[in-house]
């Protein structure tokens, strides 16, 4: 079964190269790097809004640049940022509201061509901005219960195989669909059952794949390069 979703790997490689160049330039020419990042971000919004088919690498550039900027901020501040309580509370409220609107805001909504283009262009970057605040808050001591939840030891195994689950979950979905005796009409309770069933099956398969391939390679690299243990852990 062909991995049609592996386009992400090519995208990730291209965006990684662009990000690396921006960061290298930013070492000596920070303003130029910052302006370039902002220009690329705006251009990605414009091209995404104008594209009839959302399939070009640069249409995914916005969230990548936002994530890169968050990493730079945390590195430069050594995860030590002091913010007023009102600012923290406002940021949390806006982030949660933004995520809620992005997920449920289109329910039974008829978008015009312009509105649909704007949503397609800005929604991914808006989602990344909310995740950016969550990352910054949890890394600088403003995460509260959210940080405790995301840092729970019981989630470690799932976080380790998240990428592997991304790779295998379409296989699980396609296998289920191709082996069904009749067409599926999702809705109500059936949708919930299908969601949890496919999620459990995908993570189970990802554990198997990770233990069979990823974990042995990581262990071998730790043996060959002990100085990189902390980076690979």
PATORLUM-763039 format. One record per residue: residue in three letters; x, y, z of N, C-alpha, C in turn. Coordinates in pm, 1 decimal. Example, Ala and Ser with C-alpha at 12.3 -4.5 7.8 and 13.67 -1.06 7.14 Angstrom:
<rozas>
  residu       n.x       n.y       n.z      ca.x      ca.y      ca.z       c.x       c.y       c.z
     ALA    1319.0    -569.0     780.0    1230.0    -450.0     780.0    1320.0    -330.0     780.0
     SER    1285.0    -225.0     708.0    1367.0    -106.0     714.0    1290.0       3.0     787.0
</rozas>
This chain:
<rozas>
  residu       n.x       n.y       n.z      ca.x      ca.y      ca.z       c.x       c.y       c.z
     UNK      84.8    -119.8       0.0       0.0       0.0       0.0      88.5     125.0       0.0
     UNK      74.3     207.4    -102.3     161.1     323.7    -119.5     132.6     428.3     -10.9
     UNK     238.5     484.2      45.1     223.3     586.8     147.8     205.3     722.6      81.5
     UNK      81.8     750.3      40.4      54.1     874.6     -30.2      75.2     996.8      57.3
     UNK      72.7     977.8     188.9      88.0    1091.2     280.2     234.8    1121.9     309.2
     UNK     326.2    1051.6     245.0     469.0    1076.1     268.8     516.1    1207.5     206.3
     UNK     423.9    1280.8     136.5     459.2    1414.1      87.6     510.6    1501.0     202.1
     UNK     465.5    1470.0     324.9     507.5    1550.2     439.2     658.4    1542.0     459.9
     UNK     717.6    1428.1     430.3     861.3    1412.1     449.6     939.1    1505.7     358.0
     UNK     892.7    1516.4     232.5     957.2    1609.7     139.5     938.5    1753.2     186.1
     UNK     817.5    1786.6     230.1     790.8    1920.7     282.0     880.0    1952.3     400.1
     UNK     889.8    1859.4     492.2     968.1    1880.4     613.6    1114.5    1905.2     579.1
     UNK    1165.5    1831.1     481.5    1305.1    1848.7     440.0    1327.3    1986.6     379.4
     UNK    1237.2    2029.6     292.2    1251.3    2160.8     228.7    1239.7    2273.9     330.3
     UNK    1143.1    2262.9     419.4    1125.2    2367.5     520.5    1242.0    2370.0     618.7
     UNK    1298.1    2252.1     646.9    1415.3    2244.9     734.6    1533.8    2317.7     672.4
     UNK    1552.3    2301.2     542.1    1662.1    2370.3     473.3    1642.4    2521.4     476.6
     UNK    1518.7    2566.3     450.6    1490.5    2710.1     454.7    1513.3    2764.7     595.7
     UNK    1461.4    2692.9     696.7    1478.4    2736.7     835.1    1623.4    2742.7     877.3
     UNK    1702.5    2645.3     833.7    1845.0    2642.8     869.3    1917.3    2763.7     812.8
     UNK    1887.3    2798.9     688.2    1951.8    2915.1     625.6    1914.6    3043.0     700.5
     UNK    1786.5    3056.1     735.9    1742.0    3176.3     808.7    1812.7    3186.7     943.2
     UNK    1826.2    3074.2    1013.9    1890.6    3076.7    1145.5    2039.8    3106.5    1134.0
     UNK    2104.0    3051.8    1033.0    2247.2    3078.0    1013.7    2270.7    3226.1     983.5
     UNK    2187.6    3282.5     896.2    2198.2    3425.3     864.7    2170.3    3509.9     989.1
     UNK    2075.5    3462.7    1072.7    2036.8    3537.4    1190.9    2144.6    3548.5    1297.2
     UNK    2246.9    3463.5    1290.2    2356.4    3470.6    1388.2    2427.2    3604.0    1380.0
     UNK    2449.7    3653.4    1259.0    2519.9    3780.6    1241.4    2429.4    3893.5    1192.3
     UNK    2320.5    3857.6    1131.4    2230.7    3959.4    1075.7    2088.2    3928.4    1121.1
     UNK    2061.1    3958.1    1246.8    1931.7    3921.1    1304.1    1816.5    3994.1    1236.7
     UNK    1831.9    4124.7    1212.3    1722.2    4200.9    1151.8    1687.5    4146.7    1013.3
     UNK    1789.4    4114.9     935.1    1765.4    4058.3     802.5    1692.7    3925.4     813.3
     UNK    1733.8    3844.9     908.9    1669.2    3715.1     929.5    1524.3    3732.0     973.6
     UNK    1498.8    3826.3    1064.1    1363.3    3850.0    1113.0    1273.0    3901.8    1001.3
     UNK    1324.6    3995.4     919.7    1246.4    4048.9     808.4    1217.4    3939.8     705.7
     UNK    1315.6    3856.9     677.9    1296.8    3746.5     583.0    1190.5    3649.9     632.5
     UNK    1194.5    3619.5     761.6    1093.6    3530.1     819.5     954.4    3588.6     805.7
     UNK     941.5    3717.9     836.7     810.9    3784.4     826.9     761.9    3787.2     681.9
     UNK     851.6    3815.6     587.1     814.2    3819.8     445.6     769.4    3682.1     398.3
     UNK     844.3    3578.8     434.1     807.0    3442.5     396.5     671.8    3404.1     456.1
     UNK     649.0    3448.0     580.5     522.7    3415.7     646.6     404.4    3478.3     572.6
     UNK     417.5    3606.0     539.6     308.9    3675.6     468.4     289.9    3617.5     329.0
     UNK     399.2    3589.2     259.8     389.2    3532.1     125.7     322.8    3394.8     127.9
     UNK     349.6    3317.7     232.2     286.4    3185.9     241.9     135.4    3199.8     260.4
     UNK      93.8    3302.9     335.8     -50.7    3327.3     352.0    -114.0    3365.7     218.4
     UNK     -45.9    3454.4     145.6    -101.6    3502.9      18.6    -112.1    3389.3     -82.8
     UNK      -4.5    3312.5     -97.8      -6.2    3204.9    -196.3    -105.5    3095.4    -158.5
     UNK    -119.8    3068.8     -30.0    -217.5    2968.1      13.2    -359.3    3014.4     -18.0
     UNK    -386.9    3143.0       4.6    -519.5    3195.6     -25.6    -550.3    3195.5    -173.7
     UNK    -446.4    3210.2    -257.0    -467.3    3214.9    -402.4    -466.9    3076.4    -466.5
     UNK    -405.1    2977.8    -399.0    -397.9    2842.5    -456.3    -534.5    2776.4    -457.8
     UNK    -571.4    2721.0    -569.4    -696.8    2645.8    -575.5    -679.5    2506.8    -515.0
     UNK    -558.7    2454.8    -522.3    -529.9    2323.6    -464.4    -424.3    2341.8    -356.8
     UNK    -457.3    2297.9    -237.0    -369.1    2318.8    -121.5    -264.6    2206.8    -117.9
     UNK    -167.2    2213.6    -210.7     -73.4    2102.7    -222.0      71.2    2146.0    -239.3
     UNK     100.7    2274.0    -225.6     237.6    2321.5    -246.0     311.7    2330.1    -113.0
     UNK     444.2    2305.4    -113.9     520.4    2308.4      11.7     510.3    2440.0      86.9
     UNK     510.5    2552.3      12.5     510.9    2681.6      81.7     379.4    2712.5     153.2
     UNK     275.3    2637.6     121.1     150.0    2659.0     192.5     157.5    2608.3     336.3
     UNK     259.5    2530.7     366.8     278.9    2481.5     504.4     387.8    2558.9     577.6
     UNK     437.1    2664.8     518.4     551.8    2736.0     574.2     516.4    2814.9     700.3
     UNK     394.7    2867.3     709.8     356.0    2950.7     823.1     376.6    2885.1     958.4
     UNK     314.9    2768.9     984.1     334.3    2702.6    1114.0     479.7    2667.4    1141.8
     UNK     554.4    2633.0    1037.2     695.3    2597.1    1057.0     774.2    2717.9    1106.1
     UNK     752.3    2833.1    1043.8     823.6    2954.6    1084.5     784.0    2996.8    1225.5
     UNK     657.4    2982.0    1259.9     612.3    3016.0    1395.4     678.8    2924.8    1497.4
     UNK     683.4    2795.8    1469.4     750.2    2702.5    1559.4     898.3    2732.6    1572.8
     UNK     961.7    2769.0    1462.3    1103.8    2803.5    1464.3    1127.3    2928.3    1549.6
     UNK    1038.1    3026.2    1537.6    1051.0    3148.2    1617.0    1034.7    3119.6    1766.1
     UNK     942.8    3030.2    1799.4     924.0    2991.9    1939.4    1050.1    2926.6    1994.7
     UNK    1109.2    2837.3    1917.0    1234.1    2773.4    1959.8    1344.4    2875.1    1982.3
     UNK    1353.2    2974.1    1893.5    1456.3    3077.4    1907.4    1432.7    3159.4    2033.3
     UNK    1306.4    3196.6    2058.7    1274.0    3276.5    2177.9    1310.9    3201.9    2305.5
     UNK    1274.4    3074.9    2313.0    1304.3    2996.7    2432.9    1454.6    2976.5    2449.6
     UNK    1525.6    2962.3    2338.4    1671.5    2945.7    2345.5    1738.7    3074.0    2393.5
     UNK    1698.2    3186.8    2337.4    1760.8    3313.1    2371.5    1729.9    3356.3    2514.8
     UNK    1612.9    3319.8    2563.0    1574.1    3358.8    2699.7    1605.8    3249.7    2801.7
     UNK    1656.1    3138.5    2754.6    1684.6    3025.2    2842.4    1560.3    2982.8    2920.7
     UNK    1446.2    2995.0    2854.2    1316.2    2958.7    2913.6    1285.8    3038.0    3040.6
     UNK    1336.6    3160.4    3047.1    1311.1    3245.4    3163.3    1244.5    3374.1    3115.7
     UNK    1112.3    3372.2    3118.0    1033.7    3487.5    3076.0     938.3    3524.4    3189.0
     UNK     935.6    3651.2    3224.4     847.1    3697.4    3331.6     733.4    3779.7    3271.4
     UNK     611.5    3738.8    3297.2     494.7    3805.1    3241.4     395.4    3838.4    3352.3
     UNK     322.9    3950.2    3340.0     218.4    3983.6    3438.6     106.8    3878.8    3434.5
     UNK      39.9    3860.6    3548.2     -66.8    3761.1    3556.5    -179.0    3789.9    3456.6
     UNK    -210.0    3918.2    3437.9    -316.2    3954.1    3344.7    -278.4    3913.7    3202.0
     UNK    -152.0    3932.8    3166.4    -105.7    3894.5    3033.2    -115.1    3744.0    3013.3
     UNK     -75.7    3669.5    3115.0     -81.4    3523.1    3107.4    -226.0    3475.9    3093.6
     UNK    -313.3    3529.6    3176.6    -453.7    3489.2    3171.1    -515.8    3523.7    3036.3
     UNK    -483.9    3642.2    2984.3    -537.2    3683.4    2853.8    -486.3    3593.6    2742.3
     UNK    -358.2    3561.4    2747.1    -299.6    3475.4    2644.2    -361.5    3336.6    2645.9
     UNK    -382.9    3280.1    2765.2    -447.3    3149.2    2775.2    -589.7    3153.2    2721.8
     UNK    -662.9    3258.2    2757.6    -801.7    3269.7    2712.0    -808.3    3281.3    2560.2
     UNK    -722.4    3363.9    2502.8    -722.6    3381.1    2357.4    -678.8    3253.8    2285.8
     UNK    -580.6    3185.0    2341.7    -532.6    3061.6    2279.4    -640.5    2954.4    2278.4
     UNK    -708.6    2937.1    2391.2    -814.4    2836.0    2398.5    -932.7    2872.8    2309.3
     UNK    -967.9    3000.4    2308.5   -1078.3    3046.2    2223.4   -1044.0    3025.2    2076.3
     UNK    -921.9    3055.7    2040.7    -877.3    3038.0    1902.3    -885.5    2891.6    1860.0
     UNK    -838.3    2800.4    1944.1    -845.0    2658.1    1912.2    -989.7    2611.7    1899.1
     UNK   -1074.4    2658.3    1988.1   -1215.5    2619.2    1984.0   -1281.2    2666.8    1854.9
     UNK   -1255.4    2791.7    1816.6   -1315.5    2846.4    1694.8   -1263.9    2773.9    1571.2
     UNK   -1134.6    2742.7    1568.3   -1078.0    2674.6    1452.0   -1136.2    2535.0    1434.6
     UNK   -1170.0    2468.7    1545.1   -1223.8    2332.9    1536.8   -1373.6    2333.8    1508.9
     UNK   -1447.0    2415.8    1581.8   -1593.0    2411.0    1574.3   -1655.8    2531.0    1502.8
     UNK   -1575.7    2628.8    1466.1   -1631.0    2750.9    1408.5   -1695.9    2733.1    1272.5
     UNK   -1659.0    2629.4    1200.0   -1714.9    2609.2    1066.1   -1836.3    2517.0    1065.8
     UNK   -1878.4    2474.8    1183.7   -1991.9    2382.2    1189.1   -2116.7    2446.4    1131.2
     UNK   -2171.5    2382.4    1028.2   -2292.2    2428.9     959.2   -2278.3    2573.8     912.1
     UNK   -2159.3    2605.9     862.9   -2132.7    2741.0     812.9   -2109.6    2736.5     662.8
     UNK   -2172.6    2825.5     591.4   -2156.6    2835.4     446.2   -2061.9    2951.1     417.2
     UNK   -1939.1    2918.2     376.9   -1837.0    3019.8     355.0   -1841.8    3072.7     212.2
     UNK   -1818.6    3201.7     199.6   -1802.8    3260.3      66.8   -1663.8    3224.1      13.6
     UNK   -1640.0    3253.3    -112.6   -1510.8    3219.9    -171.6   -1397.1    3293.2    -101.0
     UNK   -1418.5    3419.5     -70.5   -1314.8    3497.4      -2.7   -1290.4    3445.1     138.9
     UNK   -1399.2    3417.3     212.1   -1385.5    3368.7     349.4   -1318.0    3232.7     352.3
     UNK   -1352.9    3146.8     258.5   -1290.5    3014.7     251.7   -1141.3    3026.6     223.3
     UNK   -1104.8    3118.1     133.8    -963.4    3138.8     102.7    -888.1    3192.9     223.4
     UNK    -952.9    3286.5     295.3    -889.8    3342.8     415.1    -871.7    3236.8     522.8
     UNK    -972.3    3152.6     541.5    -962.0    3046.0     641.7    -851.2    2947.8     603.9
     UNK    -848.0    2907.7     477.0    -744.4    2815.3     431.2    -606.0    2874.9     448.1
     UNK    -595.5    3006.2     427.9    -466.5    3073.2     434.9    -416.6    3092.3     577.3
     UNK    -506.4    3129.8     668.2    -464.4    3172.8     801.3    -486.7    3070.9     912.5
     UNK    -573.5    2971.5     889.8    -613.5    2882.6     999.1    -496.2    2802.1    1054.4
     UNK    -408.7    2753.4     967.4    -297.0    2671.0    1015.6    -198.4    2753.6    1098.5
     UNK    -172.0    2875.4    1054.0     -83.3    2962.7    1131.8    -149.1    3003.6    1262.8
     UNK    -281.2    3026.1    1259.3    -353.1    3059.8    1382.3    -346.8    2945.0    1481.7
     UNK    -361.6    2822.3    1431.7    -349.3    2704.1    1518.7    -209.3    2697.8    1578.3
     UNK    -108.3    2724.4    1494.7      30.3    2720.8    1541.7      56.6    2827.8    1646.9
     UNK      -7.7    2943.2    1634.3       9.9    3048.8    1734.4     -41.8    3005.2    1871.2
     UNK    -155.8    2936.8    1873.5    -208.2    2887.2    2000.9    -114.3    2783.5    2060.7
     UNK     -65.2    2692.8    1977.9      30.4    2593.2    2027.2     161.3    2659.3    2070.1
     UNK     197.4    2768.4    2002.7     318.5    2841.7    2040.6     305.6    2896.4    2182.3
     UNK     189.4    2954.2    2213.8     169.9    3005.7    2349.6     172.9    2891.6    2451.1
     UNK     109.1    2780.1    2420.9     108.9    2666.7    2513.5     251.9    2619.6    2538.8
     UNK     332.5    2613.5    2432.0     472.0    2571.6    2445.9     551.2    2669.1    2531.8
     UNK     536.4    2797.5    2504.1     608.5    2899.2    2581.4     563.2    2898.2    2726.8
     UNK     432.2    2890.3    2748.9     379.9    2893.1    2886.4     429.6    2772.9    2965.8
     UNK     424.4    2655.3    2905.8     466.7    2534.5    2977.1     618.1    2530.9    2998.7
     UNK     693.0    2600.6    2913.9     838.9    2600.1    2925.5     891.9    2706.9    3019.9
     UNK     806.4    2802.8    3054.2     852.0    2914.1    3136.9     780.6    2923.4    3271.2
     UNK     704.9    2820.1    3306.0     642.0    2817.1    3437.3     501.3    2871.6    3444.4
     UNK     438.8    2894.8    3329.8     302.6    2946.8    3328.5     202.5    2844.2    3275.3
     UNK     242.2    2718.1    3274.5     156.3    2614.5    3218.8      48.3    2564.6    3312.3
     UNK      73.0    2569.9    3442.8     -25.8    2525.6    3540.5     -66.5    2380.9    3521.6
     UNK    -196.7    2355.1    3527.7    -247.1    2219.1    3515.2    -221.9    2161.2    3376.1
     UNK    -220.0    2247.7    3274.8    -193.4    2200.1    3138.5     -53.4    2141.4    3129.8
     UNK      42.6    2207.6    3190.8     179.4    2157.3    3190.6     188.8    2025.0    3266.1
     UNK     118.9    2015.1    3379.3     118.8    1890.3    3456.5      59.2    1775.9    3375.0
     UNK     -47.0    1807.3    3301.4    -110.3    1704.4    3219.2     -18.9    1660.6    3104.9
     UNK      38.2    1757.8    3034.4     123.4    1724.6    2919.9     254.4    1659.7    2963.8
     UNK     294.9    1682.2    3088.0     420.6    1624.8    3138.6     399.9    1494.7    3215.0
     UNK     277.5    1446.2    3218.5     248.3    1323.4    3292.6     329.1    1205.7    3237.3
     UNK     395.1    1129.3    3324.4     477.4    1016.3    3278.3     399.6     914.4    3194.8
     UNK     269.7     900.6    3221.5     192.6     801.6    3147.4     180.0     837.2    2999.5
     UNK     209.9     963.5    2965.7     200.3    1004.3    2825.9     331.6     987.7    2750.6
     UNK     440.4     958.3    2822.6     570.1     945.8    2756.8     570.3     843.0    2643.4
     UNK     519.0     721.1    2666.4     521.2     623.3    2556.8     445.2     670.6    2434.2
     UNK     333.0     741.0    2456.3     254.0     788.7    2342.4     326.4     900.6    2268.5
     UNK     394.9     988.5    2343.3     467.0    1097.8    2278.6     583.4    1044.7    2195.6
     UNK     643.8     935.2    2239.8     756.4     878.3    2167.2     715.2     819.7    2031.8
     UNK     591.1     776.0    2021.3     548.1     708.8    1897.6     447.8     793.6    1818.8
     UNK     436.9     922.6    1852.5     341.3    1008.4    1782.9     371.2    1014.4    1633.0
     UNK     497.6    1033.3    1597.6     533.2    1042.5    1455.6     509.0     909.6    1385.4
     UNK     541.5     802.2    1452.8     517.7     669.7    1396.0     367.3     646.2    1376.3
     UNK     287.0     695.2    1471.0     141.4     682.8    1456.9      92.4     761.5    1336.8
     UNK     154.8     876.5    1311.8     119.4     954.0    1192.5     145.3     873.6    1065.7
     UNK     255.6     800.1    1063.4     291.4     723.9     944.5     200.9     603.6     921.6
     UNK     154.5     541.2    1028.5      80.9     415.3    1011.7     -70.6     431.5    1016.4
     UNK    -121.8     544.2    1069.6    -266.8     551.6    1087.5    -344.9     549.3     955.9
     UNK    -291.8     606.4     844.8    -368.8     592.0     720.4    -377.6     447.0     673.0
     UNK    -275.5     368.1     704.7    -279.8     226.4     668.4    -392.2     156.8     743.9
     UNK    -405.5     190.2     871.9    -513.0     131.0     952.3    -649.3     172.1     897.1
     UNK    -664.9     299.2     863.7    -792.4     347.7     812.0    -825.8     281.9     678.7
     UNK    -727.3     273.8     590.2    -751.9     213.6     458.4    -780.1      64.4     469.4
     UNK    -709.1      -1.1     558.6    -732.0    -144.6     576.1    -873.4    -170.4     625.4
     UNK    -919.1     -86.8     718.4   -1055.0    -101.7     767.8   -1156.5     -76.3     657.5
     UNK   -1134.2      30.3     579.2   -1229.4      65.9     473.8   -1233.4     -40.3     363.0
     UNK   -1116.6     -91.7     325.3   -1111.8    -189.3     216.4   -1166.3    -325.7     256.8
     UNK   -1166.7    -354.3     386.5   -1216.7    -483.5     432.5   -1359.7    -477.4     484.7
     UNK   -1424.3    -362.4     470.3   -1562.8    -349.7     514.7   -1656.0    -417.8     414.8
     UNK   -1760.2    -480.4     466.3   -1857.0    -549.0     379.8   -1956.6    -452.9     317.3
     UNK   -1972.6    -334.2     374.3   -2069.1    -237.5     325.0   -2016.1     -96.6     348.9
     UNK   -2064.6       0.7     274.5   -2021.0     139.3     296.1   -2052.6     186.5     437.0
     UNK   -1965.7     271.6     489.5   -1984.4     324.9     623.8   -2043.2     465.2     616.6
     UNK   -2144.5     489.1     696.4   -2205.2     620.5     705.2   -2180.3     671.7     847.4
     UNK   -2076.9     753.5     859.9   -2036.6     798.4     991.9   -2132.0     904.1    1045.7
     UNK   -2159.9     893.7    1173.7   -2246.1     990.5    1238.7   -2285.3     941.7    1376.2
     UNK   -2297.3    1034.9    1471.6   -2341.1     999.2    1605.6   -2244.8     906.7    1676.4
     UNK   -2300.5     803.4    1740.0   -2221.1     711.1    1820.7   -2121.2     633.6    1736.3
     UNK   -2158.0     601.7    1611.8   -2068.0     524.1    1527.0   -1938.3     598.9    1501.2
     UNK   -1946.5     729.1    1483.7   -1826.3     808.0    1459.7   -1733.1     803.5    1580.0
     UNK   -1789.4     812.1    1700.1   -1708.5     807.7    1821.7   -1640.3     672.4    1836.0
     UNK   -1716.3     565.0    1811.6   -1660.5     429.8    1821.7   -1548.6     410.3    1719.9
     UNK   -1572.4     455.6    1596.3   -1470.8     441.9    1492.2   -1345.5     520.6    1527.2
     UNK   -1362.8     640.3    1582.5   -1248.3     723.7    1616.8   -1159.5     655.3    1720.2
     UNK   -1220.4     609.7    1829.5   -1141.0     546.7    1934.6   -1083.8     412.6    1888.6
     UNK   -1160.1     340.2    1809.8   -1108.8     212.7    1759.0    -988.4     231.2    1669.2
     UNK    -995.9     324.5    1576.7    -884.2     350.4    1486.3    -764.8     409.4    1560.3
     UNK    -791.9     491.8    1662.5    -682.9     550.0    1741.1    -606.4     441.9    1817.1
     UNK    -679.7     352.4    1883.2    -616.0     243.6    1958.0    -537.7     153.5    1864.2
     UNK    -596.9     117.7    1751.1    -529.1      30.3    1655.8    -404.7      96.6    1597.9
     UNK    -413.0     226.6    1569.6    -298.7     298.7    1512.4    -183.1     306.0    1610.5
     UNK    -213.3     336.3    1737.0    -105.5     344.7    1835.6     -48.2     207.5    1868.0
     UNK    -131.5     105.1    1866.7     -79.8     -30.0    1889.3      18.2     -67.4    1778.5
     UNK     -19.5     -41.0    1653.9      69.6     -71.6    1542.6     195.7      13.2    1547.2
     UNK     181.5     139.7    1588.5     298.8     226.8    1596.8     396.3     179.5    1703.6
     UNK     344.3     125.3    1815.9     431.8      67.0    1917.9     511.3     -49.4    1860.0
     UNK     444.6    -134.3    1784.6     510.9    -250.4    1724.5     619.8    -205.5    1627.2
     UNK     586.1    -110.1    1540.4     682.9     -61.0    1442.3     799.7       8.2    1510.7
     UNK     770.1      89.6    1613.6     875.5     161.4    1684.7     971.6      65.1    1753.8
     UNK     918.3     -35.6    1821.9    1003.1    -132.0    1891.0    1081.4    -220.2    1793.5
     UNK    1027.7    -237.8    1673.6    1093.8    -324.1    1575.8    1202.4    -252.2    1497.4
     UNK    1186.6    -120.5    1475.5    1279.6     -49.0    1388.7    1341.8      73.3    1456.6
     UNK    1258.9     164.0    1508.6    1310.9     288.9    1562.2    1394.6     268.5    1687.4
     UNK    1342.5     194.9    1784.4    1413.9     176.3    1911.1    1549.9     108.7    1892.5
     UNK    1560.8       1.7    1811.5    1693.3     -59.1    1790.7    1794.3      37.3    1728.4
     UNK    1748.8     120.9    1632.5    1839.9     215.5    1568.5    1886.4     321.3    1667.9
     UNK    1794.1     373.2    1749.0    1830.0     473.0    1849.6    1929.2     414.8    1949.8
     UNK    1905.2     291.3    1993.0    1996.9     224.9    2086.9    2135.1     207.0    2025.8
     UNK    2139.2     168.9    1897.7    2267.4     151.5    1829.2    2343.3     283.3    1820.3
     UNK    2270.8     392.7    1790.3    2335.2     522.8    1781.2    2388.6     568.0    1917.5
     UNK    2318.0     534.0    2024.5    2367.6     567.4    2158.7    2496.4     493.5    2188.4
     UNK    2505.7     368.2    2143.0    2626.7     289.4    2166.8    2743.2     345.0    2085.4
     UNK    2715.5     382.9    1959.3    2820.6     432.4    1870.9    2864.6     573.8    1905.9
     UNK    2772.4     653.6    1961.8    2803.4     792.4    1994.3    2749.7     825.7    2133.2
     UNK    2821.5     788.0    2238.5    2773.1     810.9    2376.0    2747.1     958.0    2406.8
     UNK    2821.7    1049.2    2342.7    2805.1    1191.9    2372.1    2670.0    1244.6    2326.9
     UNK    2599.0    1168.2    2242.7    2468.7    1213.5    2192.1    2353.1    1149.8    2267.2
     UNK    2380.6    1083.3    2377.7    2273.9    1013.0    2449.4    2161.7    1107.3    2490.7
     UNK    2199.0    1221.4    2545.2    2096.0    1312.9    2594.0    2011.4    1365.0    2479.9
     UNK    2073.2    1388.8    2363.1    1999.5    1441.6    2249.8    1902.7    1339.2    2193.0
     UNK    1939.6    1210.7    2197.2    1856.4    1104.4    2140.7    1757.5    1049.2    2240.5
     UNK    1771.7    1082.5    2370.4    1683.1    1025.2    2472.2    1541.2    1074.6    2455.1
</rozas>
